[in-house]
Amino acid sequence: MKKLMKIFVIASAFIGVIVGAGFASGQEVLQYFTSFGTVGILAAFVSTVFFAYVGMMLVWLGSKAQTTSYNDVIYKISHFKIIEKITRINLIGLIVDAVLVFTLFGVGVVMIAGAGANLNQQFGLPHVAGAILMTVLVLLTGMLKVDKVVAVISSITPFLILFVIVISIYSFFTMDGSLAELNSTAKSHGPNFPNWFVAGLNYATFNTSVGAAMSIVMGGAVKDRKTAAIGGLVGGLGLGVLILLSYFAIFAKIEEVGNFEMPMLGIVNNISPVLGIIMALVLFGMIFNTAISMFFAFVTRFAKVETKKFNILLAATLVAGFILSFVGFTDLVSKFYSLIGYMGLVLIVVLIITPFRMKNIDFDDK
């Protein structure tokens, strides 16, 4: 029973790390999957397969290395003797590290922007209000220990899962228009990728870059590697199910919410204004999940947790993120996310071949 609970906590935390403003709001699902119409389902399946594998590998690697910083693990699994002989440096490690550092900070900025958009759409508050609130919450939580941060992240996820299920059921039974009409409307919102396979792969690689650092840090807090691996696997599969449910919900209501910054919130508001308020709060919680994950992991790259240097760097990073968040939520999701997805291909390749190279990787060598 204790193991099952641990697996659930890891899985929920993994989903919580990945699911931020873009996914929970429905904006990511709209741009990556629903905009392809009916074939968007295939893109969702592609992402799910990658998420299941990546979730399992990342948390397991963190558990095996028993580290509080993702940096050690990344450089070890990216070390290739042949490449290092030619370049004289761990080139792949440097590339992956640079992608992750860029991703962590960039997605953190998007989360602050998402917090502003969320409270603006639901309550009419100025964007700056939500951005300030998110920045302060992340700063206060970021000063906690790793296990407490993981507990905070995992505790909010079940509420989102419940809401996605409710929204999907409602959308199925109140769907207007024929399949052909909905398909045509959905396609008019994009897509931003050449085909459904590239979209599904890009979404998986993007989120691998987003979740890699914190997933490794989470795994480092778990001593049982098997439990860590199963938790990551379940989290990846759970994420895939959430993608499919969100896809169907938005597809069924595409004519009503296709132009919203936060389509899922728009659907809930149509069900009940009271539920809309609750959903907005859950959304804010999921945005917070990813924001704390991004900024916490970003700062662990440069400073040790629970030190004065860590707290000062966290505060400085959040101030910079707050300033940059005013670019705009929808624009950041459409442009920045796809860029990270293409950059993250290097990390996906490294993770796929890592199991075949385990005997050459020494995690005990600090």
Buried (B, 14 or more C-beta within 10 A) or exposed (E): EEEEEBBBBBBBBBBBBBBBBBBBBBBBBBBBBBBBBBBBBBBBEBBBBBBBBBBBBBBBBBBBBBBBBBBBBBBBBBBBEEBBEEEEEBBBBBBBBEBBBBBBBBBBBBBBBBBBBBBBBBEEBEBBBBBBBBBEBBBEBBBBEBEEBBBBBBBBBBBBBEBBBBBBEBBEEEBEBEEEEBBEBBBEBBBBBEEBEBBBBBBBBBBBBBBBBBBBBBBBBBEEBEBBBBBBBBBBBBBBBBBBBBBBBBBBBBEBBBEBBBBBBBBBBBBEEEBBBEBBBBBBBBBBBBBBBBBBBBBBBEBEBEEEEBBEBBBEBBEEBBEBBBEBBBEBBBEBBBBBBBBBBBBBEBBEEBEEEEEEBEBEEE
